[in-house]
């Protein structure tokens, strides 16, 4: 019997390994066909300057691509994305371990499968230069240590200090990736405080050692913020506050965005298993632990939207990630009962993800959705951010730019990021827009006062003409021309270039979204 169980365990691990290798190959293939987004370009550009932390996020998002680029001597998309693909391979394995530890090896396998069928996790977080990659890796490792410290071993082995140390270190690494990792520590305390069987652990040093280690690892971010007026903390905290004039339906948009990013046929089952875990409560310790870890981001950021703040739909994603073992366990139970519907759901989920990715890849290159269903892109085409600005660089060089005596600036941080990535590390690019973000620490507006600038602005629907909006801050603004960035033979985006003479005063910053 033992040999049969051992054989099943080995077969399951082989299946998970095959899943990890196969999905990584698909991601590398996709990475070769889709260029860096605005956020990725920004992260790579900011990574050229080593710092304890950065304006938008803690440092891991910037240290990782910066190290990869320095080691390889290149900022090519595959170079800076490769560490994130490798990290997600580790994330998949660790999530399998968490679910297998709590619910059995079959649950571990199906948790890994479902992870790779959810759009945000399997695509963006798994392969792009985003803070979610290292956050998910650290979160999976933290959950594994926490499960070992509280639930998985026999009662006499629970609460071992080594597991609390592991949880604290992994939580700290998560905090160095994204501020969301604070929900790991909050979730841990929520679990211990609400589970009568585990509440005695609060009287032992383990949980407090974990918090101390996490805070210790987070110190570089604290030091940087203290030196810079707590700007990063204020920026991220301010994003949870309602903006004057916010219209439409932020809550509905948030819910629809969550469903879209996770994919509706996976998002709804995740809500079902969360509701089931909450209904069972602390008497089902394993499910209650994951509910405590996962519910925080989901509930908090959905409430933020309910209060009128239009957030980003992936803010809840780290919470859904912690719920995946619950769904994996439910799938395993139905598979054991030979429920035919679960097999169909898995095949349809696989086909659905493949269709979504195929549509995305082909649209990025051709823009076919804009012609087939124009109403779907009434608010703008988000894939415009994936178009590369190489045509802009070629045209600027024909015009004789960049020049040492004329600094290059973007009208927004997004324009500056795309342009700076396309120009390469040899050219410093700043931003004189109302939201310069980290570019203010690369080349501040104060350092550009009195100088003539090459102002580059992507034309966006509804935006004010730069000659009007920036006119009061310069002696004179002269248009040099426009540069199209096409999708094959079709219209993509248009970039305008201006010679802005003598910056009189800094452009005031606005409240960030």
N, C-alpha and C positions, 0 to 999 in steps of 0.2 A: 504493500500500500504506500509506504513512504517513497519507494522508487517511482511509483506512478505520479505521486504529488510532485516529486522533484522534476520528473520529466515534463509535467504540465507547466511548472514554473519556468523551466528553461525554454519551453516552446513559446510561452507568453512573452518572455523577455526577447526572444528572437523576433517575434512579431512586432514588438515595440521598436526594436532596433531597425527593422526593415522600414517601418513607418517613418522613423526619424530620418533615415538616409534618403528614402524616396521623396519625402516632402521637402527636404533641404535641396535636393537636386532641382525640384520644380521651382523653388524660390530663386535659386541662382539663375535659372533660365528666365524667369520673369524680371529679375534685376537687370539682366543684360538688355532687356527690351523697354524698360521704363526708367527714365532719368530721375534724378533726385527732385523731390518736392521742394517747396519753399522752405518748410521747416528743416528738411535735411540740409539744404544748401546753407541755411543760416547756421546750423550746428557745425558744419564743416568749417565755415568761415570763422566762426567764433573760436573753434578749436586751434586755430593758428596762433592764438595768444594763450599761453599757459597762465592759469589763475587758480586760486583756492576754490572759487565758485564763480557763478555767472548770474547775469541779470534775470534770466527767465527760469532756469532750473539749477538744481545742484550739479556738481561737476562731471559726474560719470558720462552724461550725454556728450560732453565735449572732450573729455580726456580720451575716451575710447577711439573715436575716429581720428583724433589728433595723433595718438600713438600709432595707429595703423598707417596713417599717411606718412608719418616720419620714418617708420620702419620700411615701408615699401617705396618711399620716394615718389609717391603719386597720390592724388586725390580722386582718382577714377572711381566711379560709383561702386564697382564691384569690390574695390579695395576697402573703402570706408564702410560698406555694408556687410562685408564678410564677417566681422566680429559679431554682428547682431544675428546673423544666420546661425553662427556657431552657438551663441548664447541660447537661442531658442531650441536648438537641439538638446542642450542641457535642461532647459525648462520642461520640455516634453518628458524627458526621462524622470525628472524629479516629481512632476505631477503624477506620473504613473506610480512612483514609489509612495507618494502620499495616499493615493486612493487604494493601492494594494495593501498598505499598512492598516488602513482603517476599515476597508470593506472587502478585501480579497483581490487576488491577482486579476480576475476577470474584470472587476470594476476598474482596476488600474489600466488595463488595456483599453477599455472603452472610454475612459476619461481622456487618455492620450489621443484617441481617434477623434472624439468630439472637439477637443482643443484644436485639432488641425482642420476641422470643418467650419469653424467660426471665422468669419471674414476678418475682423480686426486682429484677432490673435494670430491667425495663420498667414496673414498677408502683411499688414502694416507693422504690427509689433514684432513680427518674426523676421523681418528682412530689411526694414528701413531704419535710418539713423534717427531714432526717436527714444525718449526716455523710458518708454514702456518696456523695451527689450530687457535692459538690466533690471528694471523694477520687477518684472514677472519672474525672472530667474531668481532674484533674491527672495521674492515672496514665496515661491514654491519651496525653496530651501528652508525658509523660516517656518512655513507650515509643517514641514517634515519634522524639524526639531521640536516644534511645539507639540505635535501629536505624540512624539516619543516621550516628551516630558510629562504629558498629562494623561494620555489614554492608552497608547499601544502596549507598553510593557505590563508585566504583572504589577499589582499594587505596590509590592515592596520595592520595585525598581523605579517607580514613578518619581518625578521631581529631581532626577539626577542633575547635578550642577553642570555637567558637561553638555547636556541637552539645552539647558537654559543659556549657557554661554553661546552655543551654536545659534539659538534663536536670536539672542541679542546682537551677535555679529551680523547675521543675515538681515535683521531689521535695520541695523545701521547702514549696511551696504544698500539696502532699499532706499533709505533716506538720502543717501548720496546720489541716488538715481532720480527720485521724484518725491515731492512732499507727500504724495499719497501714502507712502509707507507708514506714516503716523497711524493709519488705520490698523496696521498690524498690531501695534502696541495697545491701541484702544480696544481692539477686538479681543486680545489676550486677556486684558483686565475684565472686559465684559463677560467673557466665558467663565473665568475663575470666580467672579462675584455672583454669578447667577446659577452656577452648578453646585448644589450642596455637597456632592461628593468631592469636588475639586477645590472648594473654598478654603480648606485648610492649607493649601499650597500658598495662599497669600500670607501666611504666617512664617513662611520659610524664605530664605534669602534669594532663591532662584529667580523669581520674577523681577526683583529689584536689581539684581546683578545684570539681567538682560537689558533692562532699561538703561542702566548706567553705561553698559558697553555701546548700546545704540547711540546714546547722547555723545559719548566720547568720539565715535566715528563721525558723527555729524558736526563736530567742532569746526572743521574747515569752512563749512557753510556759515556757521555762526560768526566766525572771525571775519569772513569776507563781508557779511552783511553789516556787522558792527562798524567796519571801516567805511562802508558806503551807505550809511543812513538807513539800513534795513530795507533797501530798495527792493530786493527780490521778494522778501516776505510781504511787503506792502503791495507789490504788484500782484502776486498770486492771491493774497487775501482780498484785494480790491475786486478781483474778478468774480467774487461770490456776492458782490453787492449790486443791487439793481441800478441800472443806468437811467438817467432822465430821458424821457422820450422813447423808452423801449416799448415796441408795439407788437402787434400780432399775438401769437400764442406760444410763449416760451416753453410752457409745460408740455403742450402737445408736440411741439417741435422736438423737445428733448426726448420724449418717449418714442416718437417715430425715428429719431436719429439713433437711439440705442438699439431699436429693433433692426434698423438697416445695417448698422456696423456689426452687430453680432450675427445677423441674419434671422428673420422672423421665426423660421422653423426650429431654430436652436434657442432663441431668446425666450419664447413662450415656455418651452419645457424647463428652462432654467428658473423662470419665475414659479412654475408649478412645484419644483423640488425645493425651492426656497420656502414657499408657503408651507409645504409639508414639514420641513425641518422646524420652522417656527411653531407650527401647531403641536408637534411632538415635544418641543421644548427640551430642557436639560436632561430629561430621562433618557433620551437617545444622545449620549454624550458626543459621539463621533460627528453626527450630523449637526448638533448644536454648535460644536466647535467651528465647523466650516461656515455655518450661518452667522456666527458672531464675527468671523473674519471677513465675510463677504458682504453682509448687509450694510455695513457702514458707508462705503462709497456709493452704493446703489441708492440708499435712502437719502443720504446727505445731499448729493448733487441733484437728485430729482426734486428734493424740497427747495433747493436753491432756484431751480427753474420755476417751481410753483410760486415762489415769492416774486417772480418777475424778472429773473436774471437769465438772459439767453446765454447759456454756457455752451460747451462743446460736447457732442454726443458720446465721445469716448472717455469722458471723465469718470463715468461709472464702470468702465471696463475692468479695472483691477478687482472690483467687487465680484463681477460675474466670473472672473477667472477663478476665484476661490470657491465658487459654487460648482465648478465643472466635475469634481469628484462625486458630488451628489447626483448629478445627471449620469455620470459613468456607472455609478452603483445601480441606478434605476434601469439603465439599459441592460446591465449584466443580469439583473433579476428577471427582466422580461425575456432575455435570450435563454435563460435557464428554463423558463416556462414554455419556450418555443412559441412565443407570441409572434405571429407572422407580420404584424404591423411594425414592429421595431426594425426588422430587416428592411422593409420597404422604406421606412423613414430614413435609415442610414444610407440607402442607395439614392434616394431622392435628395438628401442633404449633400451627398457627394456630387451629384449631377448639378444641383443648384449652385454650389460653390464654383464648379468648373464653368458654368454658364456665366456667372457674374464676373469671374476673372477674365474669361474670353472677351466678354463685352467691354470690359475696362481696357484691356490691352489694345484691342482693335480701335476703340474710340480715341484713345490717346494719340494714335498715329493718324487716324482718318477723320475723326469728328463726326462719325455717322449718326450718332444719337441726336445731334442738333438738327439734322435734316429729317430723321425718321420720327422723332417725337420732340418738337421744339418746346412744347409746354413743360417738359420735364426739366428744362434748363432755364426757366424764366428768371430765376434769381442769380443766374450766372453758372458757368461751367467749372466745377471744382477741379477738373483735370487740366484746366489752363495752367495751374500751378506746376504741373509736371513737364510742361514744355521747356526746352532748354534754350538758353539765351546766347548760344553760339553765333547766330546771325547778327545779334546786336554787337558783339565783340568784333566781328569781321568788318561791319560797317564803321564802327568807331575808329578802327585802325586805318580804314581808307580816308577818314576825315582827319587823321593825324593825332588821334587820342588813344590812350591816355598820355598826358604830357606832365613832366615834373612840376611845372608852374601852375597847373590847373587841376586841383584835386577833383576826383570823381565822387559824386554823391547820389544816393537814391532818394526819391521823393517819399518813400516809405521804407520801413525796415525790410519788407518783403522784396521790394525792388532792389534795394542794396544787396540783399542776400543772393538773389539770382544773378545779379551782375557780378558781384565779387567772386562767386564760385566759378562763373564762366571765364572771368579774367585770369583767375589763378592766384596763387599766393604772392606773386611778385608785385601786385598792385593793391594798395590800401584803398578801401572804399568806405565812405562815411554815409551818414543820413542826416538830412536837414528837415525831415518831416516832423509832424506832431507826435509821432510814435517811433523814435529811433531805436528803442530797446537797447540791446547790447552794443550797437554801433556807437553809442555815446561814450563807451569805454575804449573803443578802438580809435576813433578820431572825433573828439567832442566838437560841438558847434562853436564853443568858445575859441577853439584853436583855429577855426576857419574864418573868424571875423575879419572883414576887410579884404578877403580874397575873392578872386573870380573862380567860379565852380562850374563843372560840367554836370548839369542836373539831368538825371535820367528818370523817367516816369512811365510806368505802364498805364495805358489809358483804360479806365474802368467805367462801366455804365454808371451814370449818375454822379461821377466825380467832377469836381470843379476844375476848370482849365488851369494848369499850373501857372501860366502867365498872370492869371487873375489872383489865385490863392497865394502865390509866393511873391507877387509884385511888390507889396509893401516892405519886403525884407531885403530887397536888392536895389541898386541904382538903376539897373536895366536888365531885362531878360530878353534874349534873342533866340528864336527857334532855329535850330540847325536842321531839323528834319524828323521824319518818322521812319521807324524800322519795323516791318512786319515779321512776325514769327509764325510761319504757316504750319498747318498740319497737312503734309503731302501737298496736294494742289489746292487745298481749301484754306479759308481764312482761319487763323488762330487768334493771336493777340497782337496788339500794336504797341510799340514803345516809342515815346517821344523824347527827343533830346534837345536841351536848351543850354545856351551859354549864359550863365547868371553872374552878372558883374557886381563885385563889391558887396559881400554880405554885411548888412548894416547892423543886424542884431539877431540873436537866435530865434528860430521859429518856436513859438510857445508849444509846450507839450500838452497833449490832451489826455483825458482819462482813458486808460487802455481797456480794450475788450478782451 
